[in-house]
Amino acid sequence: MGLVRLRIKEFAEEKRWTLKELASRSDVPYSTIKSYVRRDRMAMIDYTAVLKIARAFEIPIEDLVEVLEE
């Protein structure tokens, strides 16, 4: 199973958004976003939530997800 990291914090800082603002813009619960930001590597993610976050940032999902191990 591969491991990924989500670049949420980097994109939020670039846009000068708080994580709560991102939650509002993406319609993803703040607790989910906070959880993703705190973990430096994950084996499982909610694809729908990640897609919503990428859309809020107006970026392709591939830019948001960093593959650490395949």
Stockholm file with secondary structure:
# STOCKHOLM 1.0

chainA/1-70         MGLVRLRIKEFAEEKRWTLKELASRSDVPYSTIKSYVRRDRMAMIDYTAVLKIARAFEIPIEDLVEVLEE
#=GR chainA/1-70 SS CCEEEECHHHHHHHHTCCHHHHHHHHTCCHHHHHHHHHCSCBSCCCHHHHHHHHHHHTSCHHHHEEEEEC
#=GC SS_cons        CCEEEECHHHHHHHHTCCHHHHHHHHTCCHHHHHHHHHCSCBSCCCHHHHHHHHHHHTSCHHHHEEEEEC
//
